[in-house]
Amino acid sequence: MAQQEQQLISFVIPCYCSEGSVGLVIDEIREVVGARPEFDFEVVAVNDCSPDGTIDALRAAAQADERITAIDLARNGGRHSALMCGCHYVRGDYVVFVDDDQQCPLDRLWDLLEPLFSGVADVSIARYPKKKQSRFKNLGSWVNDVGTTWLLGKDRDLKFSNFSAMRRFVRDEVVKYTNPYPYLSGLMFRSTSRVVNVDMEERERTIGTGHYTFAKSFALLINSMTSFSVKPLRIATFMGFVFAVLGALFGLYVVIRKLVRPQIAMGWSSTMAAIMIIGGMIMLMLGLIGEYLGRIYISLNNSPQFVVREVIGRATREEN
């Protein structure tokens, strides 16, 4: 009987200040996948211009194992830019995204991949009943989840996390996106509607501290708002119409009131309040429109998603 060909699982690890933990993550991948001889693996670890010795740890790992590729970025672009970079180098039948801090439960890898193996889903995402992170980061995750539910039209019960997997064809669609503001969850959700959650427990962080703050979560929300939806602009149009109607009604009320009771003095406070409210809304909407225009301008200038300084390992970038 002919031996069954191994399927390749590609792991993409965005790395930042993880010189003490990323090697342990790679070791666990080697152990977990090694228990299933019908599968082989590759690791594409992307150093997001980390100020510590992360690239040295990755270089040593890539030189010791030909299945590991280390990519050193020339500038820090954030987690999603690093993930997009990794997607250009993977070759596997399945692509798994793993963090560099050991919090992703890699011992549940096969549970995460089962919906893809069975054909039930094209994208599988870990869902944590309780996230092991700070309150501010939880707040940021909640804001981002509410925003993406509204903007992307995803189911409220569907949760995004940093431990996820997708089929090869989804990766092929994701890398077609060339604008400088990538949002991987949005790109996956845009490529397929067959997205499922797999419940599991997130691990406690044992090495280092988290670097994904509330501000970064909010910036990610702004990115998803302006890159994948025009709903905010529609709200601006709607709010402009509402305030125009309210302004006309208020003006009519003031005129009628003055005609009925001529002795009433015009109210300075109410007038200033109306001006402040309407002026604030106008500035907010102009800022939103400016955000869209600025991103369009940067995109037209062909600003890169990432800049690679060095590639250590066997993987080569696939041209699409």
N, C-alpha and C positions, 0 to 999 in steps of 0.2 A: 504494500500500500504506500502510495506516495505521501511524503511528509507534507503536512499542511503548512502553507506559507505563513510566516509570522506577520501579524498586523503591527503597525508602528504607531505608538502613542507619543505625541510631541507635548512637552511641558514648557510653558513660557513663564519665566520668573522675572518680574520687574524688581530690581535691586536698588536699595538706597540705604546706606549706613548699616549694612548687614554682614560685615566681614566675619562676625562670630556665629551667625546662624545659617547663612545660605548653604554652607557646606553640609550642615546637618540635614537641611531640607533635601539636598541632592542625594545624600546617603539613604534617606528614607524612601525616596523615589526608587532608587536602585533596589532596595530591599523589597518593596511592595510589588513592583513589576516583575522582579526576579522570581517571585513565587508562582507566576503564571507563564510557563515556557512558550505558550502560543502567542505571546506578545513581546515586542521589543520596544525600546524607548529612546528618545533623544531629549536633551534638555537645551533650551535656548535661554540663557540668563543674560538679561540686559542691565548693565550698570548705568543708572540714570545720573551720571556725573556726580557720583557720591564722593564726599570729601574725605572719607576714611580709606581703609585698605581693602574695600570690597573688590575692586578690579584685580588686585593681587591674588585674593582668594579664588576668584573665578578663573584667573589665568592658570593657577596651579591645578584646579579641577579639570579644566579643558585639556591641559597637557597630559594629565594622568589618565583620561578616559576620552576616547575618540567620539563617544556619543554625546559629549557636552560641547556646546559652543558658547563662548563668552563674547558679548558685544559691548564695547565701551562707547557711550555717547559723548559727544563733544560739549553738550550743554544740557542742563536740566530742563526737561519738558513736562514732567509730571508722569503719573502712573500710566495714564491711557496712551500717551505718546510712546512710552517704553513698551507697552503691550502691542501697539500697532507695529513697532519696529520688530518685535519678536515674531509677529504673524508673517512678516515677509521672509523669514528664514526657515520656518518649519516645513517639514515634508510629510508629516504623519497623516494617518487615516482619521485620527481624532486629535484634537488640540485641547489641552487642559491648562487653565490659568491657575497658578499657585502663588501665594505670597511668599516672601523671603524670611518671615519671622516665626515660622513653625506653628502658627495659629490655625492654618488650614488642616483639617483632619484627614491626612493622606491615607490613614488606615481605612477610610471609607471610600477610597477611590473607585472601587468596583461598583459600589452602590450608586455613585455619581454617574458612572458610565453606562450602567445597565439600561436606562431609557434610550440611549443611543444605540446600544447593541441590539435591542429588541425592535428598534424602528418606531417606538412610541413618540420619540422627540428628536429634534435636531439640535437643541441646546438644552443642557441640564445645569441647574444652578443650585448650589447648597443654600438651604434656608436654616438660619439659626434661631431657635425660639428665644434665646437670650444671647446678645452679643457681649463679648468680653472686652469692652472698651469704655472710655470715659463718658460722662454724661453729655459733655459738649459734642463729642463725636457722635453719640447716639442721636442728639438733637439734629446734627448735620445730616445724618443718614435718614432721619425721619423727614426732614425738609426735602431732601433729594428724592425720596420715595414718593412723597405726595406730588412733587413736581413732575416726575416722570410718569406717574399714573395719569395725571391730567394731560400732559403734553404728548406722550407717546401712545396713550390709549391702552396701556397694559392693565391686566386684571389686578384689582386691589390686593388679592391674596398672593400674587406673584411677587417675590422679593429678589432683589439683586444682591449678590455678595461677591467677594474676591475669589472664591473657589468655584470655578465653573468649567464646563466642557462643551465643545461644539464639534459637529461633523465637518469633514473636509470642505464640502461645498459652501458651507457658511463662511469658513475662513476665506475661500476664494472670493466671495462677495464682499467681505469686510475690507480686504486689501485694495479693492477698487476705489475706496474713498481716499481722496488725495488732499482734501482741504486741511489746513493747519490746526483745526480744532476737533480732534477725534474724541468720540465718546463711545467706547466699545459696547456698552450695554445697549445703547440706542442703535448701533449698527447691527448688532445681532438680532435685536427685536425687529428691525426694519427688513432683515433678510428672510425671516421665517416667523410664522405664528405658532409653530410647534415648540414651545418653550415650557419646561416643567421645573418644579422645585423638588429637591430631595432633602428631607429633614435630617439634620445631624447637629451635633454639639460642636461649637467652636472651642478651640483650645485656649488655655491661658498663655499669655506671652511670658516666656522665661528669660529671654535675652533682649536687652535694649529697650527702647521706648518707641511708641508710635509717633509717626510724623504726619499722619493724615488728620488735619485739624478741621474745626467747623468752617473756617474760612475757605479751605480747599473744597469742602463739600458744597458750600454755597457757590463757589466759582464753577464747580461741576454742574450745578443746577442751571446757572446762567448759560453755560456752554450748551447744555441740552435744550434750553429754551430757544437759543438763537441759531442752533445748527440743525435742528430736526423738526421745528414747528413754527408756524406763523400765527399761532393762537394769540400770543401777546400783542401782536399788531392788530389783530381783530378786536381784542379787548380795548386797545387804545382808540380804535374807531368807535366802538360802542360807548365808551366812557365820554368821548367827545360829544357824541350825539345826546347822551343823557344830560351832561352839564349844559349843553346848549339849550335843551328844553327847559331844564330847571332855571337857567338864567332868564329865559324869556318869560316863564311863569312868575318868577320873582319880580322882574321888571313890571309886568302887568299888575301884580299885586300892589307894588309901591305906588304906581300911578293912580289906581282906583282908590287906594287908601288915602292918598293926598287929596283927591277930588272929594271924597266923602267927608274927610275931616281936615280942612285946610290948615288948622292951627297946629297940627302935628309936625314937629321938626324932623328933618331927615336924619336917620340914625347913622352916625359915623362908624360906630363899632360893628354893626351888622354889615355895613358896606366893606369895611376892611377885612372882616372875617370871610366874606364871600370872595373878595379879591385874593386873599391868601390861599383859600382852598382851591380855587380855580387855577391860580398861578402855579401852585404846587403840582397839581395834576398835569398842567401843560409842560412843566419842566421835567416831570417824571416820564411822560410820553416822548418828549423830545430826546431825553437820554436813552430811552429804549430804542428809538429809531436810529439814533447815533451809534448805538452798539451794533445794530444790524449793518449799518453802512460801513462802519469801521472794519467789521469782519469781512464784508464783501471786498473792501479795498485790499486788505491783507491777503485774502485768498487770490485776488486777481494778480497780486505781486508774486504769486507762486512761493510763498513762504513755506519752508519744509516742516513736516510733522516732527522730524528728528534728523539729527546729523550724526553719522557714525564716524568715530575717530579710528576704531580698530576692531577687527573681527579675529578672534582667536578660536580656531577649531575648523571642522570640516564643512560645516553648513555654508552654503552660498545663497545669496539672495536670489529669489525667483522673480523673473520679470513677468509682469502681468499686463 
